[in-house]
Every structure is written in C-alpha cells, then in structure tokens.
Amino acid sequence: MRYLRSGLRTFSALPWPALLLAAILTACAITVIPLALMLFAIFLAIKYAVLAINSDKTTPLED
C-alpha cells in the first residue's frame, strides 16, 4: 500500500505532458508485449508442426 501511495504521489507531481507520455508508453507496453508473446508462440507452433510433418521422411545418406 505504501508503494502505491508513493507511486500516486509521483504521478500527481508530473506535469501534464509528462503524464500523457507516461500513459501512452504504458498503453503501448500493455499492447505490444502480449502481441509479441502471442506471435512467438504461433511461429513456434508452426515450426514444430512443420518439423513433425517432415520428420518421418528419410533422406538418403551420402557415401
């Protein structure tokens, strides 16, 4: 609770342009981080699916 009050005091002391910038940066972080994680998971799943499909094929060994 003490940290919350301290953070609120810090934000209330900010001028309006800095507060607006902090709000925009926070909104971007909340939006971009889950999107990046989801894209990573999707591409990883695609990679594993392609590997699973192609793993049963045998390639001839070079002698």
Distance bins in CASP14 RR format, pairs under 12 A and 6 or more apart:
PFRMAT RR
TARGET T0000
AUTHOR 0000-0000-0000
RMODE 2
METHOD distances of the structure
MODEL  1
1 7 0 0 0 0 0 1 0 0 0 0 0
1 8 0 0 0 0 0 1 0 0 0 0 0
2 8 0 0 0 0 0 1 0 0 0 0 0
2 9 0 0 0 0 0 1 0 0 0 0 0
3 9 0 0 0 0 0 1 0 0 0 0 0
3 10 0 0 0 0 0 1 0 0 0 0 0
4 10 0 0 0 0 0 1 0 0 0 0 0
4 11 0 0 0 0 0 1 0 0 0 0 0
5 11 0 0 0 0 0 1 0 0 0 0 0
5 12 0 0 0 0 0 1 0 0 0 0 0
6 12 0 0 0 0 0 1 0 0 0 0 0
6 13 0 0 0 0 0 1 0 0 0 0 0
7 13 0 0 0 0 1 0 0 0 0 0 0
7 14 0 0 0 0 0 1 0 0 0 0 0
7 22 0 0 0 0 0 1 0 0 0 0 0
8 14 0 0 0 0 0 1 0 0 0 0 0
8 19 0 0 0 0 0 1 0 0 0 0 0
10 18 0 0 0 0 0 1 0 0 0 0 0
10 19 0 0 0 0 0 1 0 0 0 0 0
10 22 0 0 0 0 1 0 0 0 0 0 0
11 18 0 0 0 0 1 0 0 0 0 0 0
11 19 1 0 0 1 0 0 0 0 0 0 0
11 20 0 0 0 0 0 1 0 0 0 0 0
11 21 0 0 0 0 0 1 0 0 0 0 0
11 22 1 0 0 1 0 0 0 0 0 0 0
11 23 0 0 0 0 1 0 0 0 0 0 0
11 26 0 0 0 0 0 1 0 0 0 0 0
12 18 0 0 0 0 0 1 0 0 0 0 0
12 19 0 0 0 0 1 0 0 0 0 0 0
12 22 0 0 0 0 0 1 0 0 0 0 0
13 19 0 0 0 0 1 0 0 0 0 0 0
13 22 0 0 0 0 0 1 0 0 0 0 0
14 20 0 0 0 0 1 0 0 0 0 0 0
14 21 0 0 0 0 1 0 0 0 0 0 0
14 22 1 0 0 1 0 0 0 0 0 0 0
14 23 0 0 0 0 0 1 0 0 0 0 0
15 21 0 0 0 0 1 0 0 0 0 0 0
15 22 0 0 0 0 0 1 0 0 0 0 0
16 22 0 0 0 0 0 1 0 0 0 0 0
16 23 0 0 0 0 0 1 0 0 0 0 0
17 23 0 0 0 0 0 1 0 0 0 0 0
17 24 0 0 0 0 0 1 0 0 0 0 0
18 24 0 0 0 0 0 1 0 0 0 0 0
18 25 0 0 0 0 0 1 0 0 0 0 0
19 25 0 0 0 0 0 1 0 0 0 0 0
19 26 0 0 0 0 0 1 0 0 0 0 0
20 26 0 0 0 0 0 1 0 0 0 0 0
20 27 0 0 0 0 0 1 0 0 0 0 0
21 27 0 0 0 0 0 1 0 0 0 0 0
21 28 0 0 0 0 0 1 0 0 0 0 0
22 28 0 0 0 0 0 1 0 0 0 0 0
22 29 0 0 0 0 0 1 0 0 0 0 0
23 29 0 0 0 0 0 1 0 0 0 0 0
23 30 0 0 0 0 0 1 0 0 0 0 0
24 30 0 0 0 0 0 1 0 0 0 0 0
24 31 0 0 0 0 0 1 0 0 0 0 0
24 32 0 0 0 0 0 1 0 0 0 0 0
25 31 0 0 0 0 0 1 0 0 0 0 0
25 32 0 0 0 0 0 1 0 0 0 0 0
26 32 0 0 0 0 0 1 0 0 0 0 0
26 33 0 0 0 0 0 1 0 0 0 0 0
27 33 0 0 0 0 0 1 0 0 0 0 0
28 34 0 0 0 0 0 1 0 0 0 0 0
28 35 0 0 0 0 0 1 0 0 0 0 0
28 36 0 0 0 0 0 1 0 0 0 0 0
29 35 0 0 0 0 0 1 0 0 0 0 0
29 36 0 0 0 0 0 1 0 0 0 0 0
30 36 0 0 0 0 0 1 0 0 0 0 0
31 37 0 0 0 0 0 1 0 0 0 0 0
31 38 0 0 0 0 0 1 0 0 0 0 0
32 38 0 0 0 0 0 1 0 0 0 0 0
32 39 0 0 0 0 0 1 0 0 0 0 0
33 39 0 0 0 0 0 1 0 0 0 0 0
33 40 0 0 0 0 0 1 0 0 0 0 0
34 40 0 0 0 0 0 1 0 0 0 0 0
34 41 0 0 0 0 0 1 0 0 0 0 0
35 41 0 0 0 0 0 1 0 0 0 0 0
35 42 0 0 0 0 0 1 0 0 0 0 0
36 42 0 0 0 0 0 1 0 0 0 0 0
36 43 0 0 0 0 0 1 0 0 0 0 0
37 43 0 0 0 0 0 1 0 0 0 0 0
37 44 0 0 0 0 0 1 0 0 0 0 0
38 44 0 0 0 0 0 1 0 0 0 0 0
38 45 0 0 0 0 0 1 0 0 0 0 0
39 45 0 0 0 0 0 1 0 0 0 0 0
39 46 0 0 0 0 0 1 0 0 0 0 0
40 46 0 0 0 0 0 1 0 0 0 0 0
40 47 0 0 0 0 0 1 0 0 0 0 0
41 47 0 0 0 0 0 1 0 0 0 0 0
41 48 0 0 0 0 0 1 0 0 0 0 0
42 48 0 0 0 0 0 1 0 0 0 0 0
42 49 0 0 0 0 0 1 0 0 0 0 0
43 49 0 0 0 0 0 1 0 0 0 0 0
43 50 0 0 0 0 0 1 0 0 0 0 0
44 50 0 0 0 0 0 1 0 0 0 0 0
44 51 0 0 0 0 0 1 0 0 0 0 0
45 51 0 0 0 0 0 1 0 0 0 0 0
45 52 0 0 0 0 0 1 0 0 0 0 0
46 52 0 0 0 0 0 1 0 0 0 0 0
46 53 0 0 0 0 0 1 0 0 0 0 0
47 53 0 0 0 0 0 1 0 0 0 0 0
47 54 0 0 0 0 0 1 0 0 0 0 0
48 54 0 0 0 0 0 1 0 0 0 0 0
48 55 0 0 0 0 0 1 0 0 0 0 0
49 55 0 0 0 0 0 1 0 0 0 0 0
50 57 0 0 0 0 0 1 0 0 0 0 0
51 57 0 0 0 0 0 1 0 0 0 0 0
END
